[in-house]
Amino acid sequence: MKDVRIDLASDISIFVGANNSGKTSATHALQLFAAASRDRFSIHDFSVDCWDAINAFGDGVDGASLPSISLDIWFNVKANDLHRVVDLLPNLAWQGNFVGLRVEFAATAPDTLRTNFQKARERARENIRPGVNGGADYHPTPRIPCHYLGDGKSDRFRREFELRYYVLDRAHFDDDLCAKAGYAPLRVTPDKGQTGRDILAGLVKIDVLHAQRHLSDSAGGSRSEDLSRCLSRFYDRNLEKRGEDYEAQRALADSEAMLNDHLGRVFGPTLQRLAVLGYPGLNNPSLLIRTALNPATIMSSHEGARVHYALGPVNPRRDPLTLPDRYNGLGFKNLIYMVVELLDFHTRWRDIEENRPPVHLIFIEEPEAHLHAQLQQVFIRKVFDILVLEEEEAKHYTTQIVVSTHSPHILYERGFRPIRYFRRTSGPALQTSDVLNLSNFYQNTANPTRDFLERYLKLTHCDLFFADAAILVEGNVERLLLPQMIAKAAHRLQSACLSILEIGGAFGHRFRPLIEFLGITTLIVTDIDSVLPPQANKDNASPGEGAAPLAEGDASSAEEADASQTEDEAPEATDDDDSAAGSACMVHIDGALTSNQTLVQWLPGQKTIVELLAADKATCTQLPKANGDALVRVTYQTRVEVTWSGRTVAIAGRTLEEAFALENLAWCQAKERADLKLRVRGAAKLSLEEMAERLHRKISKSSFHKTDFALALLSHDPSAWNVPHYISVGLSWLEQQVMPPPAESVPELAPKLENLEQAGTA
């Protein structure tokens, strides 16, 4: 059995996750069960993982059983609503706030189903025909039970399965709402009052505003729909009808002006509700409804009433210049379409006079289509202002909204707590998803970490919730260069949905709770950030000093270091330099430590440079635990072989810029690469150790602008330089984790399916 739990907030819940993580499937499942019609189900509503069990049962394998699909719906009931849920009270001694209803889709008579399949298979086998001229034999279906149930030409599936309803007792469920062992719920039968279908319909009404809205600028097309058609349908269902408005009938006969006034009055409240969205911009058009004066279809047909856009302010003393709706942008159309459809759902729910469901659940799929960022935020902020309930109604009825989205701007507006994150996990043969409630993360994470993460993500990257994997990088330079480095070192990652977050070494460990909660595969690209130990800082530092210790045998003075600038550089200041504080040093210095808290407090959990350089792959990798968590790998500078003047030595840079300069040493010293600011004066006369020392000093100074270096590097041919080794290794690891193997190494699925079918014919 495979379970997933989704907690819906009392007002709005936001479904997010990577592509194909199950957001649409969750909405589809609720629709199926709420519709209470087995005719809407198909074999494909069972996960692929269930098909082997179905086939095994049909073939009579010992111990095999047919799977079922069930939905447990829990309602939080207030005392004044108990009369609505009398049929769901498990017993007279019930106390509490939760009542539950289980809807199960299962085989009506499993043994009969198996018998019917085997008979159908025998009839098919009698009609097997040998192939002609060496061709394959013709095997009629059904050969396996899934063929028998999945045949779209017959109603076998609907005949063999049914919907069942059960009353659930909260006392027999644990804190995660999983039934305790041995619990058998009480089945709802029609002879005891309402049917299960009636009970569910009396408690919740579900409407879905689908993502495929097919709005179009074109005049034709079977799948397109313009706003005029949408508003006409809304009028026909909900608003004042022409047969009830005699003034409108006289206006139709007398003048177009009077009829247009009538349409303006009818649609006035709807257009006023649209106005609360505050469509941004100074010159955005207002809406008018104008008639085409076709008496036969004037109200209920889109040919009779059409949406026009007034150009400039509406002046009641004269007719404004107008254009039909197709001349406005898709974003504005989509906004109005969604609002009108939501008002339609809302009005039809409120118009239910007898036994109106107290809960109206509305699903909105991808409202961001065609809407720019600011308008997405306005929509999600104002949606409840549109679906307003009167104060007295609000005591007994409620509207809950579920939004599935890929828009970080919507998450920006709402924050962590409404998020329901669909975490996709892949196994050897199938893919599953868990649904995580970010409100739990919010409540269980202490400050300042919680507020830091929420504010940071709102300011930068809410796209973490839609990614296949995350890359946490040290700073702006890594963020700018990483796309080019991915193209060079792990090109298949270009097909993955990656979230690149700039975190810095000092704050990276604060992301650990969120990364582990989401369970998202993560690569951390950071710097080793070597610093002098405290005692060495005290002994070596003096007023005005700040240069890192020179390599052994290097007789260069501070003045010589200052003179080592390139011909194009101005003198370098050291006031804000890390080394001026007596802390930053080269990686090889004895006793050096790291100032990078991500390396100390997360991975690999080491403080000294010696330990960091000795850490192996296992130490730098965090494996997922049994209960989830995340697969995380950290990568930072290590020793690599560097060649200069015919001599090769293993050296580690302190930062990305140092590592890049060392691993592209000759290339960086060419005069045509002076814009990188990595050239060293008199480089040809310096030893490898001296070059490393000069580069360290140059890059450590505040006059070296790292962002300028990154932008300058982007202007050079990427094929000419090497990706730093530690980044290349990390990206290759992530590529192996996230991307499927190349096509030539993927086992063919066809033989497996063929073997499965042959097993059914044996």
QUIBEL-V65573 format. One record per residue. RES is the residue in one letter. NEAR is the number of other C-alpha atoms within 12 Angstrom. Layout:
# QUIBEL-V65573
((RES & NEAR) (RES & NEAR))
This chain:
# QUIBEL-V65573
((M & 15) (K & 18) (D & 18) (V & 25) (R & 23) (I & 33) (D & 31) (L & 32) (A & 26) (S & 20) (D & 25) (I & 34) (S & 38) (I & 48) (F & 47) (V & 44) (G & 39) (A & 34) (N & 25) (N & 22) (S & 29) (G & 29) (K & 37) (T & 29) (S & 23) (A & 30) (T & 30) (H & 23) (A & 30) (L & 32) (Q & 28) (L & 28) (F & 37) (A & 38) (A & 24) (A & 28) (S & 21) (R & 31) (D & 22) (R & 23) (F & 35) (S & 31) (I & 34) (H & 21) (D & 28) (F & 28) (S & 24) (V & 18) (D & 21) (C & 25) (W & 30) (D & 27) (A & 26) (I & 36) (N & 36) (A & 25) (F & 30) (G & 38) (D & 33) (G & 23) (V & 17) (D & 10) (G & 12) (A & 20) (S & 26) (L & 33) (P & 29) (S & 29) (I & 33) (S & 28) (L & 35) (D & 35) (I & 33) (W & 29) (F & 31) (N & 24) (V & 25) (K & 19) (A & 16) (N & 14) (D & 21) (L & 23) (H & 17) (R & 30) (V & 34) (V & 23) (D & 33) (L & 41) (L & 31) (P & 27) (N & 18) (L & 11) (A & 9) (W & 18) (Q & 17) (G & 20) (N & 21) (F & 27) (V & 36) (G & 37) (L & 39) (R & 34) (V & 38) (E & 34) (F & 36) (A & 31) (A & 29) (T & 22) (A & 16) (P & 25) (D & 19) (T & 18) (L & 32) (R & 32) (T & 20) (N & 24) (F & 35) (Q & 28) (K & 22) (A & 26) (R & 31) (E & 22) (R & 17) (A & 23) (R & 23) (E & 18) (N & 17) (I & 19) (R & 14) (P & 15) (G & 11) (V & 9) (N & 7) (G & 8) (G & 9) (A & 11) (D & 14) (Y & 17) (H & 23) (P & 23) (T & 30) (P & 35) (R & 38) (I & 41) (P & 41) (C & 38) (H & 31) (Y & 37) (L & 37) (G & 28) (D & 23) (G & 19) (K & 13) (S & 16) (D & 19) (R & 31) (F & 33) (R & 27) (R & 23) (E & 32) (F & 30) (E & 28) (L & 35) (R & 33) (Y & 35) (Y & 33) (V & 36) (L & 35) (D & 36) (R & 33) (A & 24) (H & 21) (F & 22) (D & 13) (D & 11) (D & 14) (L & 24) (C & 23) (A & 21) (K & 17) (A & 10) (G & 9) (Y & 16) (A & 16) (P & 29) (L & 23) (R & 24) (V & 29) (T & 19) (P & 16) (D & 9) (K & 14) (G & 14) (Q & 20) (T & 25) (G & 35) (R & 30) (D & 27) (I & 36) (L & 41) (A & 30) (G & 29) (L & 38) (V & 34) (K & 36) (I & 36) (D & 33) (V & 35) (L & 33) (H & 27) (A & 24) (Q & 20) (R & 30) (H & 24) (L & 34) (S & 27) (D & 23) (S & 19) (A & 18) (G & 13) (G & 12) (S & 11) (R & 14) (S & 20) (E & 28) (D & 38) (L & 44) (S & 38) (R & 29) (C & 35) (L & 44) (S & 37) (R & 28) (F & 34) (Y & 33) (D & 25) (R & 22) (N & 25) (L & 30) (E & 25) (K & 24) (R & 25) (G & 15) (E & 10) (D & 19) (Y & 15) (E & 22) (A & 31) (Q & 25) (R & 18) (A & 23) (L & 29) (A & 17) (D & 14) (S & 18) (E & 25) (A & 24) (M & 21) (L & 33) (N & 34) (D & 22) (H & 32) (L & 41) (G & 27) (R & 22) (V & 30) (F & 32) (G & 21) (P & 18) (T & 32) (L & 27) (Q & 22) (R & 27) (L & 33) (A & 25) (V & 23) (L & 27) (G & 27) (Y & 29) (P & 22) (G & 11) (L & 10) (N & 12) (N & 19) (P & 30) (S & 32) (L & 38) (L & 37) (I & 40) (R & 39) (T & 35) (A & 27) (L & 28) (N & 20) (P & 22) (A & 16) (T & 19) (I & 34) (M & 41) (S & 29) (S & 25) (H & 30) (E & 26) (G & 29) (A & 41) (R & 38) (V & 38) (H & 30) (Y & 30) (A & 27) (L & 22) (G & 17) (P & 20) (V & 17) (N & 12) (P & 12) (R & 8) (R & 10) (D & 17) (P & 20) (L & 17) (T & 24) (L & 21) (P & 29) (D & 40) (R & 28) (Y & 23) (N & 29) (G & 24) (L & 28) (G & 31) (F & 38) (K & 37) (N & 39) (L & 39) (I & 42) (Y & 39) (M & 43) (V & 37) (V & 37) (E & 36) (L & 39) (L & 38) (D & 31) (F & 31) (H & 36) (T & 27) (R & 23) (W & 33) (R & 28) (D & 17) (I & 17) (E & 11) (E & 11) (N & 21) (R & 26) (P & 29) (P & 36) (V & 34) (H & 36) (L & 37) (I & 39) (F & 37) (I & 37) (E & 32) (E & 33) (P & 40) (E & 34) (A & 30) (H & 27) (L & 28) (H & 24) (A & 24) (Q & 24) (L & 30) (Q & 36) (Q & 28) (V & 30) (F & 40) (I & 41) (R & 24) (K & 26) (V & 37) (F & 25) (D & 23) (I & 32) (L & 33) (V & 22) (L & 21) (E & 13) (E & 10) (E & 10) (E & 15) (A & 16) (K & 16) (H & 24) (Y & 32) (T & 32) (T & 39) (Q & 32) (I & 35) (V & 40) (V & 42) (S & 44) (T & 37) (H & 36) (S & 37) (P & 37) (H & 31) (I & 40) (L & 43) (Y & 33) (E & 29) (R & 31) (G & 32) (F & 38) (R & 30) (P & 35) (I & 42) (R & 41) (Y & 47) (F & 40) (R & 41) (R & 33) (T & 31) (S & 21) (G & 10) (P & 11) (A & 12) (L & 14) (Q & 18) (T & 24) (S & 33) (D & 32) (V & 33) (L & 36) (N & 31) (L & 36) (S & 27) (N & 23) (F & 28) (Y & 26) (Q & 15) (N & 16) (T & 23) (A & 16) (N & 16) (P & 15) (T & 23) (R & 27) (D & 21) (F & 25) (L & 33) (E & 32) (R & 21) (Y & 25) (L & 30) (K & 23) (L & 19) (T & 21) (H & 28) (C & 34) (D & 31) (L & 41) (F & 48) (F & 36) (A & 37) (D & 37) (A & 43) (A & 44) (I & 47) (L & 44) (V & 38) (E & 39) (G & 30) (N & 26) (V & 33) (E & 38) (R & 29) (L & 25) (L & 34) (L & 39) (P & 29) (Q & 31) (M & 35) (I & 34) (A & 23) (K & 27) (A & 29) (A & 28) (H & 22) (R & 27) (L & 33) (Q & 24) (S & 18) (A & 28) (C & 26) (L & 36) (S & 34) (I & 36) (L & 39) (E & 31) (I & 35) (G & 30) (G & 35) (A & 25) (F & 30) (G & 38) (H & 33) (R & 30) (F & 41) (R & 35) (P & 26) (L & 38) (I & 37) (E & 28) (F & 32) (L & 43) (G & 38) (I & 45) (T & 44) (T & 44) (L & 44) (I & 49) (V & 47) (T & 46) (D & 44) (I & 49) (D & 44) (S & 43) (V & 36) (L & 37) (P & 25) (P & 19) (Q & 15) (A & 22) (N & 26) (K & 16) (D & 14) (N & 24) (A & 23) (S & 15) (P & 13) (G & 17) (E & 23) (G & 31) (A & 41) (A & 42) (P & 38) (L & 28) (A & 27) (E & 17) (G & 14) (D & 20) (A & 17) (S & 24) (S & 21) (A & 23) (E & 13) (E & 21) (A & 32) (D & 25) (A & 21) (S & 32) (Q & 30) (T & 28) (E & 17) (D & 19) (E & 23) (A & 15) (P & 20) (E & 27) (A & 25) (T & 27) (D & 19) (D & 17) (D & 28) (D & 30) (S & 34) (A & 29) (A & 27) (G & 32) (S & 34) (A & 39) (C & 44) (M & 42) (V & 42) (H & 36) (I & 29) (D & 19) (G & 22) (A & 32) (L & 35) (T & 42) (S & 33) (N & 36) (Q & 31) (T & 37) (L & 44) (V & 28) (Q & 21) (W & 30) (L & 38) (P & 35) (G & 23) (Q & 26) (K & 30) (T & 30) (I & 39) (V & 22) (E & 25) (L & 36) (L & 34) (A & 19) (A & 25) (D & 18) (K & 22) (A & 16) (T & 22) (C & 31) (T & 27) (Q & 28) (L & 24) (P & 21) (K & 13) (A & 9) (N & 12) (G & 23) (D & 25) (A & 31) (L & 34) (V & 40) (R & 42) (V & 46) (T & 43) (Y & 47) (Q & 41) (T & 38) (R & 29) (V & 23) (E & 21) (V & 31) (T & 23) (W & 28) (S & 18) (G & 11) (R & 13) (T & 18) (V & 20) (A & 23) (I & 33) (A & 41) (G & 43) (R & 43) (T & 41) (L & 42) (E & 44) (E & 41) (A & 41) (F & 41) (A & 43) (L & 46) (E & 35) (N & 32) (L & 32) (A & 28) (W & 27) (C & 33) (Q & 27) (A & 21) (K & 19) (E & 18) (R & 28) (A & 23) (D & 27) (L & 35) (K & 39) (L & 47) (R & 37) (V & 41) (R & 28) (G & 19) (A & 28) (A & 18) (K & 13) (L & 23) (S & 27) (L & 31) (E & 33) (E & 32) (M & 40) (A & 44) (E & 43) (R & 41) (L & 41) (H & 45) (R & 46) (K & 42) (I & 43) (S & 40) (K & 31) (S & 20) (S & 25) (F & 31) (H & 24) (K & 30) (T & 23) (D & 21) (F & 32) (A & 30) (L & 21) (A & 24) (L & 37) (L & 25) (S & 19) (H & 21) (D & 14) (P & 22) (S & 17) (A & 16) (W & 26) (N & 28) (V & 34) (P & 40) (H & 33) (Y & 37) (I & 42) (S & 29) (V & 28) (G & 37) (L & 43) (S & 27) (W & 33) (L & 38) (E & 33) (Q & 21) (Q & 29) (V & 32) (M & 26) (P & 19) (P & 14) (P & 12) (A & 10) (E & 8) (S & 8) (V & 12) (P & 14) (E & 11) (L & 11) (A & 11) (P & 11) (K & 14) (L & 17) (E & 15) (N & 15) (L & 23) (E & 26) (Q & 16) (A & 19) (G & 33) (T & 24) (A & 13))
